[in-house]
Amino acid sequence: MDFKDLIIPTINVNDTKVTISDIRKENLEYIEEGEVLYSVETSKATEEYKCDFAGYVVLFVEDMDEVEVGKSAGMIFKNLDDAKAKLAEVEEAKQKAKKLASVNASKKAIAYAEEKGVDITLIKKDGIIKTQDIDEWIANHK
């Protein structure tokens, strides 16, 4: 296996989320097997996460972020190039999410724009952007 997904395990049956704290490695830093990467805090306890896999770290979380049990906090890659590629993907997704958060559009319109291959942030309009606004934008930008 060339990577390990850092899925948050169930620590306490009543906790559906944990808080990641005390992160000890930066993205793309090498971690040895047995080293502590971060702590996981639940409502009742704090546990250190010791890596059972050596490699290059790519975190999807920052210090004090809440993560749902069963979701990934990041990945560890044997190969540095694989880690760099994943980090670029994660950064791009974060930028896209920030951009979309600044857009006043319906969920349906955001999905429709993606389906049509349109960057919805280019559509300037007062009020909420709807699917018909995307069709108009496409018609005017052919």
N, C-alpha and C positions, 0 to 999 in steps of 0.2 A: 504494500500500500504506500502511495506517495504523499498522502496527506491525512490529517485527522480533523474531523469536524468537532468543535467544542460545544456539544449539545448540553444544555443545562439539565442535569438529572433532578428527579424528585428527591428532595432532601427531607422534607416534612410534608406529610400527606395534605395538610391544610393550606400549604403555600402554593399558589399558582404562579407567583413571580418571586424573583430574588433580586438583590441589588449586588452589582459587581463593584468591588472596591479594592483599593490597595494594588492596582495594576503595577506589576514590576518589570514589564518589558515593553519596549516601543515596537511599533509596526516594523517588520523586516529584521528585527533583532533575533539572534539565534538563541534558542532555549534548549537546555540539556534535559534528558529524561530524569525525572525526580525533582526538578526545580519547581518552585512555586511560581505560578503565572499571575494569579490574582486570588482574592478572597471572595467568597459567596456568602452574602448575608441573607438570612431568612428572619421571620418574626421572632424566632427563638434562639438562633445560633449563628455563629460565623465560622465557616470552614474554609481552609486554604485549599486551592485547587493545585495539586501537584501533577505535572505533566507525565504521562506514560508514553510519550512520543517526543523524540528530539527533532528540531527543525526550525524553520523561520516563521515567526509569528505574524498573523494578520488578524487584527481585532475588528469586530463590527460594533463594539461598544466603547464607551469612555468611562472613566471613573465615576461611580455613583449612578450609573444607568441602571434602570430596571429592565430585567429580561424575563420573558415568560418561560416557565419550565417547558422543556421540549424544543425550545428555539435555540439557535446557535449564537454563541458569544464571539465566535471567530473560528479561525482554522490555523493549523500548523502544517507547513509544507516541508518536505525533504529538500526540494529544489528551490533555490532562491528566485529563479526566473518565474516559476509557477506562483510563488508568493507575490512577486511584483505585479504579475498579471491580475491576480485576484484583488490586490489592493487598488489597482487602477479601476477595476470594475466597481468596487465598493465606493470609491471616491466619486465616480461618475454617477452612481445611483443616488448618493447623498446630494450631489449638485442638482440632479434632476428633481429630487423631492423638494429641495429648497425652492427651485424655480416654480414648480407646480403649486407650492404653498402660497406663492405671491400672485397666482392667477385666480381671478374670480370667475370660476367656471363650474358647471354642474359635473358630477362624476361621469354621467353619460357622455358629456361633451369631451371630457379628458380622454375617456376610453375611445371615443369615435375619432378624435384627432390622432391618437396613436395608431389606430387601425388604418387611417388614411395617410399616415406618414407625415403629418403636419405638426410643426413645432407650435403648440398652442400659445406659447409666450409671445409669438409674433403678432397675434391677433389683438388689436387695440380696440376696446369698446367700453363705453360706460355701461355699468350694469353687469349682469351675469352672462357669460358666453354660453351659447346653446349650440346644438348640432347644426342648426340652419346657418349660424354665423360662420361655422367652419366651411360649409358648402359654399357660401358667398365668398369667403376668403380664397378658397380653391379656384372658383370661377374667375376671380379677379387677378389671380397670380399664375395663370397658365402661360 
